[in-house]
Amino acid sequence: MPSRSAGISRYAGARSYPLDTPRVPGYRAVVTVAPNSTCRCRQRRVGVIAMRYPAKQHAMDWIDQHAARLSAFNEEIWRYAEPAWREYRSARAYVDLLRSEGFEVEQGSGEMPTAFVATWGDGGPVLGAYAEYDAVPGNSQQVVPYRAPREGLSPWAAGHTDPHSMLGTAALTGVLAAKAAMERYGIKGTLKFFGEPAEKVCGSKPVHAAKGYYDGFDAFIAYHPHATNTVAWETQCGSYWSAVFTFECLEPQTWIDKTLLPQPSSPHAVARCPGAIDALCLMYTMTKYTKEAMFPHTGTWTLNEFILVGGDATSDNLPPRLSQIQYSWRSPTLSIQQQIYNVLAQNARHAAAVTGCVVSVRWVTKTRVGLPNNALAALTYRNLEAVGAPTLSEEARAFGREIQRNLGITPMENPFDPACEQLVSPEEYEARLRRVLPDWQRNFTSDDYVEYTWHAPTVRLFTGRPRLQPHNPSYEYPAWAYNALGGLPAAVDPGMFVAGKTIAATLLDLLTQPDELARAKAEFVERTEGGIGGDKWVAPLLPRDFPPPVDLRWPEYVRTERGEEWWVPTPGPAGFGERL
């Protein structure tokens, strides 16, 4: 079967192998077709998997046999709902499971307490995949078809939005299934599975990259739940940088000449400089004014802020001595990223000077932009085609209809966007992106998987997560609706297991078909003009000794005498107080 991607690019030469492919472990030709299939399309898909040699079929069967256990694991991670840098229970659950499956696990990799690296096998090829498991503050939700934050916690506690619980479990499924097939058929190679915390701030992958954890790999598979089922082609994610600016009021008493005061010797009568809160407010305001001039209005870029520390409680005549504000920005190019930072740094220096403070900057992250690999993308999509798009059950549809009913929308027979259950070729997906992007822009949005792309051929796989159909083009469903669906097995399991099977099949192809891996690696060398260290290769942007920002005041769950709480107070019966 020729590649459907043929002709799109000079890199699209990956092809399917006939049944007389050279004999490799676990890859002898078989011609059995699933006897219970009634749909010709489904019969063809199942038959392709079975005919593609038994190792893949073994992986598919393993996933089916362990689906209940893996679905329960996904629910566990979803319930933890731990935010960036604070995913303690989630990381422990992964580590315990992987060790029970025979993996050697390094906990706290890269000086990040909630990161890990799990290794199984020996020799080459060395293939990688990863889990993410951080949730998003302000998205607490139960698995019910109406707005309902988790009981006993602040409504501003964290919840899974994408959901990363599904992301990590899908990748875990694929790696474990590939391992089972490798054991059964004596396939050589090494699987490495990364635990990557803090993706919502693009946190861990730039750190792992800088500290050498991605060195020596042959290929990576990056997965993410999405609105449809496809793989990324030429247009990959852009760059994301983030930094924390700290204002300190070290000598507030030096603001004014003491001889001008009626009681210069009295500490309570001394005039003091504005202090750290004023510096933060000026920084915030100046940046809002200068945001329009940071870069011309072309392409897509964003800039957002978060106040980590707004001063400390103090007496009425003492200025706050400390404040911190985090800025995060993303754009298609590294040069735009640097320009935005230059303006931010200038604003910080001016704000500090006006308020009698000193200012420091601490980087949270710096990512590169994504590097495509069409050869690996074409291989992965062929496996996705063979597995087939996910199919949502009536249970999921009934839940979706209840969401619509509770929002005052007439329930639809199929409340979900049809794209959730359809395949989209990489070519078509690329064409859709290019219709809304300027010609010069080669990268869009941001995600820290881009770090993998500069160390080995990497594919970006998408499978459908359930998205509801709007009843009119301008309507946007509230976040809680998607958060609730993310915790419903009937809604997330189909896409999750399609991804797991696709990942397993692709890993096995890379382990057993040297020509496929060679094509992907040749493209990597060509695009970087020499591979690692080549003329167009981009090195990690963080230094090797970079201290991960795990000590900053990130949102988290805390334990008190009152039990587990979110860092923001939980409102009482009257809410947060009298409504104004």
Secondary structure, 3 states (H helix, E strand, C coil): CCCCCCCCCCCCCCCCCCCCCCCCCCCCCCCCCCCCCCCHHHHHHHHHHHHCCHHHHHHHHHHHHCHHHHHHHHHHHHHHCCECCCCHHHHHHHHHHHHHCCCEEEECHHHCCCCEEEEEEECCCEEEEEECCCEEECCCCCCCCCCCCCCCCCCCCEECCCCHHHHHHHHHHHHHHHHHHHHHHCCCEEEEEEECCCHHHCCHHHHHHHCCCCCCCCEEEEEEEECCEEECCCCEEEEEEEEEEEEECCCHHHCCCHHHCCCCCCHHHCCCCCCHHHHHHHHHHHHHHHHHHCCCCCCCCEEEEEEEECCCCCCCCCCCCEEEEEEEEEECCHHHHHHHHHHHHHHHHHHHHHHCCEEEEEEEEECCCCCCCHHHHHHHHHHHHHHCCCCCCHHHHHHHHHHHHHCCCCCCCCCECHHHHCECCHHHHHHHHHCCCCCCCCEEEECCCHHHHCCCCEEEEEEECCCECCCCCCCCCCHHHHHHHHCCHHHHHHHHHHHHHHHHHHHHHHHHCHHHHHHHHHHHHHHHCCCCCCCCCCCCCCCCCCCCCCCCCCCCEEEECCEEEECCCCCECCECCCCC
